[in-house]
Amino acid sequence: MKLTLNKKILLLIDNWFIHFGIAKHLQSFNFDLYAIIDTDKKAKKFYEKQDIVKFSKEWYLSDHVSAKLLKPDLNYLKSFEKKYGINIWEIAFTDRAFYQYNPNYKFTSNEILYLIEQECKFYEKVLDEVNPDYLFLYYTIHHYQHLLHQLCKAKKIPILMFGPVRFGNRMMISQEGLKIDDMENFSHDENISEKSLDEYLDKFNPFKQLNEVKKISFESHTWERYLSNLKFFARFWQNDYKDHYSNYGKTRSKILFTKISRSINRKRRQYFLDNNLSKKIDENQSFVYFPLHYQPERVLLFDAPFYDNQISIIISIAKSLPIDHLLYVKEHPLMGTIGWRELSFYKKIMDIPNVKLIHPSVKPAEILSKSSLIITIAGTTGLEAAFYNKPSIVFTDQFYSELSFVYRLKNIGELANAIKESIDKSVNKLELAELIQKIDQHSFEFNMNKFATDFAYRFGYKGPIMESKLSIDKIKEFLEENSKTLEDLTNRHIKKLEQFSK
């Protein structure tokens, strides 16, 4: 199939090779392909020599963002904000390397702004030169990816963002991450039954997916994980990895200390959780349920940047509860992969009089089925709750927040009224069924966790730093093995382009 117009597509290509694989298959269509390649110095040599994809032009992000930190041009940044309506500090706070989650380096405000200034100037230059018809990229997880997304949005360049629906292994392509672009365009089956909904929940059970993530990422690749660490600590003479801002301050001694302390803390904190958190749900106690988010997590950093202090949220909910209800708070099971949270965090929650902290091993179905109401900042638990006939409250716009039994909170001050209004709401199963059909028709099956993990361990993108020397022959082999999957992803992007053209 050839499109009639020779469209220009700009791809942001990262280390997971999803969009490089898509670019390979896009070559059979009538497009001019341009690429901003976000990679390390070792992998850059692969791109310079490869003949798999012929780009009209390519840029390497690392060539345009200097490791030398100078004083930012505040006048330029001010004019950039005004011109595009982009809040630079809000974007800066989305990056876990800049604030709160970085144990290796403390960035000053000038350092952060100078890095972003370089990125702004680079993106403006590329977009002015290419004037692309579309931007292709993966679900943004770093500030500089989000910056490009926001700049293209401001310039009204259509965006095809490929990312997870966060409901099983479903993925979709949309302009705004988790928001379905065309909610009205779908085929409605009025005969869908409650049994069908139960089957859907079982098939796309988020708890099952969490267990799969742990198995794929940690249990199945034990030797490869330790090997990547050994390789890093053995290369004493190489320090070029420090050129990337996310590696500032990283030394072998700091990394070793972090790994040892994390291992010790994991065991100590696990012991605390096992001996102090509730593992049984009292059937005679009425309660509201609040599941903790994993942190640092893209959902809080990008979708709910003003609600990332979860203890503050818990206290606000506790203050707003009806007198006959407790608040049940459950730890996220994936926090164990990074050593759990500090004990002081758990103790602060346990000190709140009408709050009960639940052990992460308790299955969500047991809590959801017995709760009166679910409150989540930006999670899919609010949608999952509907399958158990439970209403929910969300703090941010979600793809399910338009449901009549989901209360979209506008500000924290209305929380008490929102709880009173929501706690007696009934779930409209027909409305839920319609949304599930929309999700099904606007998304598709793709196990991103497995794809990314297979690539990471095969090519060494696992360990203290993200860098690897790539073999052209081995990359070709990997792309060939995943050819059917990548071709399907490409065709789904083409279908999305056709929707835009209409």
C-alpha positions as CSV (number, residue, x, y, z in Angstrom):
1,M,0.0,0.0,0.0
2,K,1.4,3.4,-1.0
3,L,0.1,6.7,0.3
4,T,-0.5,9.3,-2.3
5,L,1.4,12.1,-0.5
6,N,5.1,12.0,0.3
7,K,4.8,12.7,4.1
8,K,7.7,13.5,6.3
9,I,7.9,11.5,9.5
10,L,10.2,12.4,12.4
11,L,10.9,9.5,14.7
12,L,12.4,9.7,18.2
13,I,14.5,6.5,18.5
14,D,15.6,5.3,21.9
15,N,17.5,2.3,23.2
16,W,14.7,-0.2,22.9
17,F,14.7,-0.4,19.1
18,I,10.9,-0.3,18.8
19,H,10.9,2.7,16.5
20,F,14.0,1.7,14.6
21,G,12.1,-1.5,13.8
22,I,9.1,0.4,12.8
23,A,11.3,2.7,10.6
24,K,12.6,-0.4,8.9
25,H,9.1,-1.4,7.8
26,L,8.0,2.1,7.0
27,Q,10.6,2.1,4.2
28,S,8.1,0.1,2.0
29,F,5.8,3.1,2.1
30,N,6.1,6.5,0.5
31,F,7.6,8.4,3.4
32,D,10.6,10.6,4.0
33,L,12.0,9.4,7.3
34,Y,14.0,11.6,9.7
35,A,15.3,10.5,13.1
36,I,16.4,12.0,16.4
37,I,18.4,9.2,17.9
38,D,18.8,9.1,21.7
39,T,21.6,6.7,22.3
40,D,25.0,6.4,24.0
41,K,28.4,6.8,22.3
42,K,29.0,3.1,21.9
43,A,25.7,2.5,20.2
44,K,26.1,5.6,18.1
45,K,28.8,3.7,16.0
46,F,26.1,1.2,15.0
47,Y,23.8,3.9,13.7
48,E,26.6,5.6,11.8
49,K,27.5,2.3,10.0
50,Q,24.1,0.5,9.7
51,D,22.4,0.1,6.3
52,I,19.1,-1.3,7.7
53,V,17.2,2.0,7.6
54,K,18.0,4.8,5.2
55,F,16.9,8.1,6.9
56,S,16.7,11.3,4.9
57,K,18.6,12.8,7.8
58,E,19.4,11.9,11.4
59,W,20.6,13.7,14.5
60,Y,22.1,12.4,17.7
61,L,20.7,14.1,20.8
62,S,23.9,13.6,22.7
63,D,25.8,15.8,20.1
64,H,23.5,18.7,20.8
65,V,23.3,18.6,24.6
66,S,26.7,19.4,26.1
67,A,27.9,17.9,29.3
68,K,29.6,21.2,30.1
69,L,27.2,23.1,32.4
70,L,27.0,26.9,31.8
71,K,24.7,29.7,32.9
72,P,21.3,29.4,31.1
73,D,19.9,32.1,28.9
74,L,16.8,33.0,30.9
75,N,15.5,35.5,28.3
76,Y,15.5,32.7,25.7
77,L,13.7,30.3,28.0
78,K,11.2,32.9,29.0
79,S,10.4,33.7,25.3
80,F,10.2,29.9,24.6
81,E,7.6,29.5,27.4
82,K,5.5,32.4,26.1
83,K,5.8,31.3,22.4
84,Y,4.7,27.7,22.9
85,G,2.7,27.9,26.2
86,I,5.1,25.3,27.8
87,N,5.9,25.4,31.5
88,I,9.6,24.4,31.6
89,W,9.8,23.8,35.3
90,E,6.8,21.4,35.2
91,I,8.6,19.5,32.5
92,A,11.9,19.5,34.5
93,F,10.2,18.0,37.6
94,T,9.1,15.0,35.5
95,D,12.7,13.7,35.3
96,R,13.7,11.5,38.2
97,A,17.4,12.4,37.7
98,F,16.8,16.1,38.5
99,Y,15.0,15.8,41.9
100,Q,14.3,13.6,44.8
101,Y,15.2,10.2,43.3
102,N,18.8,10.7,42.4
103,P,21.3,9.5,45.0
104,N,24.4,10.3,43.0
105,Y,24.1,14.0,42.0
106,K,22.2,17.1,43.1
107,F,21.5,19.4,40.2
108,T,21.3,23.1,40.7
109,S,18.5,25.1,39.0
110,N,21.0,26.6,36.6
111,E,22.3,23.2,35.5
112,I,18.8,21.9,34.9
113,L,17.8,25.0,32.9
114,Y,21.0,25.0,30.8
115,L,20.4,21.4,29.8
116,I,16.8,22.1,28.9
117,E,17.8,25.3,27.0
118,Q,20.1,23.2,24.8
119,E,17.3,20.7,24.1
120,C,14.8,23.5,23.3
121,K,17.2,25.1,20.8
122,F,18.0,21.7,19.2
123,Y,14.3,20.7,18.8
124,E,13.4,24.1,17.4
125,K,16.2,23.8,14.8
126,V,15.1,20.3,13.8
127,L,11.4,21.1,13.5
128,D,12.1,24.3,11.6
129,E,14.4,22.4,9.2
130,V,12.2,19.3,8.6
131,N,8.7,20.7,9.2
132,P,7.5,17.1,9.7
133,D,4.0,16.0,9.0
134,Y,4.0,13.6,12.0
135,L,6.0,12.7,15.1
136,F,6.4,9.0,16.1
137,L,7.7,8.2,19.6
138,Y,7.2,5.9,22.5
139,Y,5.3,6.7,25.7
140,T,7.4,9.5,27.2
141,I,9.4,8.7,30.4
142,H,12.1,11.3,30.3
143,H,11.8,15.1,30.4
144,Y,13.5,15.6,27.0
145,Q,11.0,13.2,25.3
146,H,8.1,15.0,26.9
147,L,9.6,18.4,25.9
148,L,9.6,17.3,22.2
149,H,6.1,15.9,22.5
150,Q,4.8,19.2,24.0
151,L,6.7,21.3,21.4
152,C,5.2,19.3,18.5
153,K,1.8,19.6,20.2
154,A,2.2,23.4,20.4
155,K,3.2,23.5,16.7
156,K,0.1,21.4,15.8
157,I,2.2,18.5,14.5
158,P,0.2,15.3,14.7
159,I,1.7,12.9,17.2
160,L,1.6,9.1,17.2
161,M,2.6,8.1,20.7
162,F,2.8,4.3,21.1
163,G,2.3,3.2,24.7
164,P,0.5,1.0,27.3
165,V,-3.2,1.2,28.2
166,R,-2.1,-0.1,31.6
167,F,-4.8,-2.8,31.5
168,G,-3.1,-6.1,30.8
169,N,-0.8,-6.1,27.8
170,R,-2.9,-3.8,25.8
171,M,-1.2,-1.0,23.9
172,M,-2.5,1.9,21.8
173,I,-1.4,4.7,19.6
174,S,-2.6,8.2,20.5
175,Q,-1.6,11.8,20.7
176,E,-1.8,12.0,24.5
177,G,-0.5,8.9,26.0
178,L,-3.4,7.2,27.8
179,K,-6.2,9.2,26.2
180,I,-8.1,7.5,23.3
181,D,-8.2,10.0,20.4
182,D,-11.6,9.0,18.9
183,M,-13.9,7.7,21.6
184,E,-17.0,8.0,19.5
185,N,-15.7,5.9,16.6
186,F,-16.4,2.3,17.6
187,S,-18.7,-0.6,17.0
188,H,-21.0,-1.1,19.9
189,D,-22.2,-4.6,20.9
190,E,-25.3,-4.2,23.0
191,N,-25.4,-8.0,23.8
192,I,-22.2,-8.0,25.8
193,S,-22.9,-9.9,29.1
194,E,-21.7,-9.6,32.7
195,K,-20.0,-12.9,32.2
196,S,-18.1,-11.4,29.3
197,L,-16.9,-8.6,31.5
198,D,-15.7,-11.0,34.2
199,E,-13.8,-12.9,31.5
200,Y,-12.2,-9.7,30.3
201,L,-11.1,-8.8,33.8
202,D,-9.5,-12.2,34.3
203,K,-7.8,-12.0,30.9
204,F,-6.4,-8.5,31.6
205,N,-5.8,-8.8,35.3
206,P,-3.3,-6.1,36.3
207,F,-2.1,-8.2,39.2
208,K,-1.2,-11.1,36.9
209,Q,0.7,-8.6,34.7
210,L,2.7,-7.4,37.8
211,N,3.8,-10.9,38.5
212,E,4.8,-11.3,34.8
213,V,6.9,-8.1,35.0
214,K,8.8,-9.4,38.0
215,K,9.3,-12.8,36.4
216,I,10.5,-11.4,33.1
217,S,12.7,-8.6,34.5
218,F,14.2,-10.2,37.5
219,E,13.8,-14.0,37.9
220,S,14.4,-15.2,34.4
221,H,17.7,-13.3,33.8
222,T,19.6,-13.7,37.1
223,W,23.0,-14.5,35.5
224,E,22.7,-11.8,32.8
225,R,21.8,-9.2,35.4
226,Y,24.9,-10.0,37.5
227,L,27.1,-10.2,34.4
228,S,26.1,-6.6,33.4
229,N,27.2,-5.4,36.8
230,L,30.5,-7.3,36.7
231,K,31.3,-5.8,33.2
232,F,30.6,-2.3,34.5
233,F,32.8,-2.6,37.6
234,A,35.6,-4.2,35.5
235,R,36.0,-1.3,33.1
236,F,38.0,1.0,35.3
237,W,39.5,2.9,32.4
238,Q,36.3,4.0,30.7
239,N,34.3,7.0,32.1
240,D,32.6,8.4,29.0
241,Y,29.3,7.2,30.3
242,K,29.4,10.3,32.6
243,D,28.7,12.5,29.7
244,H,25.0,11.8,29.9
245,Y,23.2,13.9,32.5
246,S,21.5,10.9,34.1
247,N,24.9,9.5,35.0
248,Y,26.3,12.7,36.6
249,G,27.9,11.9,39.9
250,K,27.8,8.1,39.3
251,T,31.0,6.5,40.5
252,R,31.7,2.8,41.0
253,S,31.9,3.3,44.8
254,K,28.5,5.1,44.9
255,I,26.9,2.4,42.8
256,L,28.4,-0.4,44.9
257,F,27.3,1.3,48.1
258,T,23.8,1.8,46.7
259,K,23.5,-1.9,45.7
260,I,24.7,-3.2,49.1
261,S,22.5,-0.8,51.1
262,R,19.5,-1.6,48.9
263,S,20.0,-5.3,49.5
264,I,20.3,-4.8,53.3
265,N,17.3,-2.4,53.4
266,R,15.2,-4.8,51.3
267,K,15.5,-7.5,53.9
268,R,15.1,-5.2,56.8
269,R,12.0,-3.5,55.3
270,Q,10.5,-6.8,54.2
271,Y,10.8,-8.1,57.8
272,F,9.0,-4.9,59.0
273,L,6.2,-5.3,56.4
274,D,5.7,-9.0,57.2
275,N,5.4,-8.4,60.9
276,N,3.4,-5.1,61.0
277,L,1.1,-4.9,58.0
278,S,-2.3,-6.5,57.9
279,K,-2.8,-9.6,55.7
280,K,-6.5,-10.1,56.3
281,I,-9.4,-7.9,55.4
282,D,-12.0,-7.5,58.1
283,E,-15.4,-8.3,56.5
284,N,-17.3,-6.5,59.3
285,Q,-15.4,-3.2,58.8
286,S,-16.5,-0.6,56.2
287,F,-13.5,1.0,54.4
288,V,-12.3,3.1,51.5
289,Y,-9.4,1.7,49.6
290,F,-6.4,3.7,48.4
291,P,-3.6,1.7,46.6
292,L,-0.2,3.3,46.8
293,H,1.5,4.1,43.5
294,Y,4.9,2.8,42.6
295,Q,7.5,5.6,42.9
296,P,9.2,6.9,40.9
297,E,6.6,6.3,38.2
298,R,5.7,8.0,35.0
299,V,2.0,8.2,35.9
300,L,2.7,10.5,38.9
301,L,5.6,12.4,37.4
302,F,3.8,13.3,34.2
303,D,0.0,12.8,34.7
304,A,-0.3,14.0,38.3
305,P,2.8,16.2,39.1
306,F,0.9,18.1,41.8
307,Y,-0.2,15.0,43.6
308,D,3.0,13.0,44.0
309,N,3.1,13.4,47.8
310,Q,1.2,10.3,48.7
311,I,1.3,10.7,52.4
312,S,-0.3,14.1,52.1
313,I,-3.0,12.6,49.9
314,I,-3.6,9.8,52.5
315,I,-4.0,12.4,55.3
316,S,-6.5,14.4,53.2
317,I,-8.5,11.3,52.5
318,A,-8.4,10.2,56.2
319,K,-9.7,13.7,57.2
320,S,-12.6,13.4,54.7
321,L,-13.9,9.9,55.6
322,P,-17.4,9.2,57.0
323,I,-17.2,8.3,60.7
324,D,-18.0,4.6,60.2
325,H,-15.3,4.0,57.6
326,L,-11.5,3.4,57.8
327,L,-9.0,4.0,55.0
328,Y,-7.2,0.9,53.8
329,V,-3.8,1.7,52.2
330,K,-2.0,-1.1,50.3
331,E,1.7,-1.0,49.3
332,H,2.5,-1.6,45.7
333,P,4.0,-5.0,45.2
334,L,6.6,-3.8,42.7
335,M,8.2,-1.5,45.3
336,G,10.0,-4.7,46.5
337,T,12.1,-4.7,43.3
338,I,13.8,-1.5,44.4
339,G,14.0,-2.3,48.1
340,W,10.7,-1.0,49.4
341,R,10.2,2.5,50.8
342,E,11.9,3.9,53.9
343,L,10.4,2.6,57.2
344,S,9.6,6.1,58.2
345,F,7.2,6.3,55.2
346,Y,5.2,3.3,56.5
347,K,5.3,4.5,60.1
348,K,3.8,7.8,59.2
349,I,0.9,6.1,57.5
350,M,0.4,3.7,60.4
351,D,0.4,6.7,62.9
352,I,-2.8,8.1,61.2
353,P,-5.7,7.0,63.6
354,N,-8.2,5.8,61.0
355,V,-5.8,4.3,58.5
356,K,-4.9,0.6,58.1
357,L,-1.8,-0.4,56.1
358,I,-2.3,-3.6,54.1
359,H,0.5,-6.0,53.1
360,P,1.4,-6.0,49.4
361,S,0.8,-9.7,49.0
362,V,-3.0,-9.3,49.6
363,K,-4.7,-9.7,46.2
364,P,-6.5,-6.6,44.9
365,A,-9.7,-8.6,44.2
366,E,-10.1,-9.4,47.9
367,I,-9.9,-5.7,48.8
368,L,-11.9,-4.3,45.9
369,S,-14.8,-6.7,46.4
370,K,-15.1,-5.7,50.1
371,S,-14.5,-2.0,49.9
372,S,-17.1,0.8,49.7
373,L,-15.2,3.1,47.5
374,I,-11.8,3.2,45.7
375,I,-9.7,6.4,45.5
376,T,-6.7,6.6,43.2
377,I,-4.5,9.4,42.1
378,A,-4.0,8.3,38.5
379,G,-4.2,4.5,38.4
380,T,-6.3,2.0,36.6
381,T,-7.5,0.5,39.9
382,G,-10.5,2.9,39.5
383,L,-11.5,1.1,36.4
384,E,-10.8,-2.3,37.8
385,A,-13.0,-1.4,40.8
386,A,-16.0,-1.1,38.4
387,F,-15.8,-4.8,37.7
388,Y,-16.6,-5.4,41.3
389,N,-19.5,-2.9,41.3
390,K,-17.5,-0.3,43.2
391,P,-17.4,3.4,42.4
392,S,-14.2,5.4,42.4
393,I,-12.6,8.8,42.7
394,V,-9.6,9.9,40.6
395,F,-7.4,13.0,40.9
396,T,-6.5,13.3,37.2
397,D,-8.1,12.8,33.8
398,Q,-8.1,9.1,32.9
399,F,-9.5,7.3,29.9
400,Y,-12.2,6.0,32.2
401,S,-12.9,9.1,34.2
402,E,-15.9,10.1,32.1
403,L,-17.9,7.1,33.5
404,S,-20.8,8.3,35.6
405,F,-19.7,6.3,38.6
406,V,-16.2,7.7,38.5
407,Y,-15.7,11.1,40.3
408,R,-13.0,13.3,38.7
409,L,-11.8,15.4,41.6
410,K,-11.1,19.1,40.6
411,N,-9.4,20.1,43.9
412,I,-8.5,18.6,47.2
413,G,-11.0,20.8,49.0
414,E,-14.0,19.0,47.5
415,L,-12.7,15.5,48.6
416,A,-15.1,15.1,51.6
417,N,-18.2,15.9,49.4
418,A,-16.8,13.7,46.6
419,I,-16.6,10.7,49.1
420,K,-20.1,11.4,50.4
421,E,-21.5,11.6,46.8
422,S,-19.6,8.6,45.5
423,I,-19.9,6.1,48.3
424,D,-23.5,5.1,47.5
425,K,-23.2,5.2,43.7
426,S,-24.0,2.1,41.7
427,V,-22.0,0.9,38.7
428,N,-23.7,1.0,35.4
429,K,-22.5,-2.3,33.8
430,L,-23.7,-1.3,30.3
431,E,-21.6,1.9,30.5
432,L,-18.6,-0.1,31.6
433,A,-19.2,-2.6,28.8
434,E,-19.2,0.2,26.3
435,L,-15.9,1.6,27.6
436,I,-14.3,-1.9,27.5
437,Q,-15.4,-2.3,23.9
438,K,-13.8,1.1,23.1
439,I,-10.5,0.0,24.8
440,D,-10.6,-3.2,22.9
441,Q,-11.2,-1.6,19.5
442,H,-8.6,1.2,20.0
443,S,-5.9,-0.9,21.5
444,F,-4.1,-4.2,20.7
445,E,-2.0,-7.0,22.3
446,F,1.7,-6.4,22.6
447,N,3.9,-7.6,25.4
448,M,6.2,-4.6,25.7
449,N,7.7,-5.9,29.0
450,K,8.9,-9.1,27.2
451,F,10.1,-7.3,24.1
452,A,12.1,-4.7,26.1
453,T,13.5,-7.2,28.5
454,D,14.6,-9.6,25.7
455,F,16.4,-6.7,24.0
456,A,17.9,-5.4,27.2
457,Y,19.5,-8.6,28.3
458,R,20.6,-9.7,24.8
459,F,22.4,-6.4,24.1
460,G,23.5,-5.4,27.5
461,Y,21.1,-2.6,28.3
462,K,20.8,-3.7,31.9
463,G,22.9,-2.7,34.9
464,P,24.2,0.5,36.5
465,I,24.3,2.4,33.2
466,M,22.4,2.2,29.9
467,E,25.0,1.7,27.2
468,S,26.2,-1.0,24.9
469,K,28.2,-1.7,21.7
470,L,25.8,-3.0,19.1
471,S,26.6,-5.5,16.4
472,I,24.9,-4.8,13.0
473,D,24.5,-8.6,12.3
474,K,23.0,-9.3,15.7
475,I,20.6,-6.3,15.4
476,K,19.5,-7.6,12.0
477,E,19.0,-11.1,13.6
478,F,16.9,-9.5,16.4
479,L,14.8,-7.5,13.9
480,E,14.2,-10.6,11.8
481,E,13.1,-12.6,14.8
482,N,10.6,-9.9,15.6
483,S,9.7,-9.0,12.0
484,K,6.1,-10.1,12.2
485,T,5.5,-8.1,15.4
486,L,7.2,-5.0,14.1
487,E,5.4,-5.2,10.8
488,D,2.1,-5.4,12.7
489,L,3.1,-2.3,14.8
490,T,4.0,-0.5,11.6
491,N,0.6,-1.3,10.0
492,R,-1.2,0.0,13.0
493,H,0.7,3.3,12.7
494,I,-0.3,3.4,9.0
495,K,-3.9,2.9,10.0
496,K,-3.6,5.8,12.5
497,L,-2.1,8.0,9.7
498,E,-5.1,7.2,7.5
499,Q,-7.4,8.3,10.3
500,F,-5.5,11.6,10.5
501,S,-5.8,12.1,6.8
502,K,-9.6,11.8,7.0
